[in-house]
Amino acid sequence: MSTVLFDTPGPKSRARHRLYAVLGILVVVALIAFVVYSFAASGQFAPRKWEWLQYAQVQSDLASAVLATLEAFALGAVCALVFGAVFAAGRLSEHKWLRGISTFVVEFFRAIPLLILMFLFYYGLPTVGVDTSPLFAVVLGLTLYNGSVLAEVFRAGINSLPKGQSEAAYALGMRKTQVMFSVLLPQAIRAMLPTIISQLVVLLKDTALGFLVTYPELLYYARYIGSQGAFGRPIVPSTIVAAAIYIVLCLLLTALATWVERRNRRSKKHIETIDNKAEQVALGSAMGQGTPL
């Protein structure tokens, strides 16, 4: 079976693709094995390099760093979602001036690297008399950058919905704001949920940039532990631990998104089943009450 843009591969093509996949996996495994061997040969897996994990104070400080990371992520995620929803609505507005302002804001903050935003808010605002904290700089940077990306995600999701959704809502007498936030945006969020979660995972990893503005998050503490001569300067072990924690957090976020998506899918199927049964009951009643010709 084939289409205009894609031809289904035949047996030889499938065998060639499997071969490429196996070769790619072998190359990746070989690279990982080389890195592990290099670390082991340089003594990075020696017990002395990892004994810092046994101290209760270190464990407590590490947990505090994880909580600081989650705090920045939670605040940044909520603010970015709100920012994205508001400016997506602005970009879809019928008012040209509002659409122009929203477009400028979204494109402006999408074009500036996140690290520069954090530097501007932490080091730049105090020069004009505005006191800031590392948490404020990190959260504001995450909000503006990721919120601008999410605004484009929401706009694309809303534009992908059938026109009949908004037309039916207008026919019921709903205002444009009600149509946007009560009808279109919830459906767009469901449709774009995988993309939204992917951007939230990016936001979670971007919190690591906070260590450059002295925010005491996970990478900041890993760098601090790695510089301690009392533990043999375990910069590689501390970085590995921080990376493992980030991986676990991202996997948990992805698992939560998968659970929410499955729950929404089951709820949608349940509602459709109830509607179908109601239609059948109404149809049966109408046929039973009809008069014979």
C-alpha positions, -999 to +999 in steps of 0.1 A: +000+000+000+014+034-009+004+071-008+016+101-027+041+111+000+051+077+014+057+043+000+054+014+023+088-003+025+092-038+011+109-068+027+144-057+017+138-021+029+125-034+063+155-057+066+178-028+058+160-006+084+164-033+111+201-035+103+205+003+106+186+002+139+208-026+153+240-008+141+228+024+157+221+007+190+255-010+190+272+024+184+253+040+212+261+011+236+297+012+226+299+050+233+283+045+267+307+016+275+336+037+265+325+066+288+319+042+317+353+025+312+370+059+311+353+070+343+363+037+359+399+039+348+402+074+362+389+063+396+355+080+394+337+049+407+361+044+437+342+042+470+359+074+483+343+093+455+308+082+466+310+082+504+295+117+505+261+101+499+263+084+533+262+116+553+228+126+567+234+163+562+243+158+526+212+137+521+191+164+537+207+192+516+203+171+484+166+167+492+163+205+498+179+211+464+154+187+447+125+206+464+140+239+452+141+225+417+105+213+420+094+247+434+109+266+405+094+241+381+059+242+396+058+280+397+073+283+362+049+257+347+018+273+361+028+308+351+039+296+316+006+278+310-014+309+320+009+331+299+006+308+270-032+306+272-036+344+275-013+353+246-027+325+224-061+340+229-045+374+221-030+361+188-064+348+178-082+380+187-103+398+161-088+431+172-058+439+151-040+459+178-043+432+204-032+406+179-002+427+170+009+432+206+005+395+214+024+385+183+053+409+192+055+396+228+055+360+219+080+363+191+102+386+212+106+363+241+109+332+219+139+348+202+158+355+234+178+326+250+165+317+284+199+321+301+200+357+289+166+364+304+177+350+337+208+371+337+188+403+328+163+398+356+189+388+382+218+412+374+200+438+353+169+447+374+189+457+405+208+483+384+175+502+380+165+499+416+144+467+414+155+441+440+152+405+428+159+370+441+173+340+423+139+323+424+122+353+409+147+355+381+145+318+373+107+316+374+102+348+354+126+336+327+110+302+326+076+318+323+083+342+295+103+318+274+083+286+278+051+305+280+058+320+245+064+285+231+032+272+247+013+302+233+022+289+198+013+253+208-022+265+221-027+286+189-019+257+167-042+234+187-071+259+186-067+264+148-068+227+143-103+224+158-133+222+135-150+256+128-183+241+139-172+242+176-170+280+178-200+285+155-222+263+177-210+282+208-217+316+192-252+303+182-259+296+219-251+333+226-217+328+242-192+357+241-158+353+224-140+351+257-163+324+269-159+305+236-122+307+238-117+297+275-147+274+279-150+256+246-119+259+224-090+260+248-100+229+269-103+209+236-070+222+223-052+213+255-065+177+252-053+175+216-019+191+223-013+173+256+018+154+244+034+186+230+025+205+262+041+178+284+072+177+262+076+215+267+070+211+305+098+184+305+120+210+288+110+236+314+119+211+342+154+206+327+158+244+322+156+249+359+192+237+359+203+270+344+193+286+377+227+276+392+243+304+371+222+330+390+230+313+424+197+296+427+202+266+451+187+240+428+199+205+421+228+212+397+240+241+420+243+217+449+259+190+427+285+215+417+291+225+454+295+189+465+318+182+435+342+210+446+346+197+482+382+184+487+371+165+519+352+141+496+379+139+470+362+165+447+336+141+433+324+163+405+316+133+382+297+112+408+277+143+420+268+151+384+258+115+377+235+116+408+220+149+397+214+135+361+197+104+376+174+125+397+165+147+367+158+115+346+135+102+374+116+135+376+111+137+338+099+101+338+074+107+366+061+138+347+057+118+315+039+090+334+016+115+350+008+129+316+001+095+302-023+087+331-041+120+325-044+113+288-058+078+294-082+091+319-095+118+295-098+092+268-119+069+291-141+098+302-147+108+265-157+072+256-180+071+286-197+103+276-201+091+240-216+058+252-241+077+274-250+100+245-255+070+222-278+053+247-298+084+252-303+088+214-314+052+212-339+056+240-352+088+225-355+071+191-373+041+206-397+063+224-405+083+193-411+052+173-433+037+200-454+069+203-459+072+165-493+068+150-498+041+123-505+053+088 
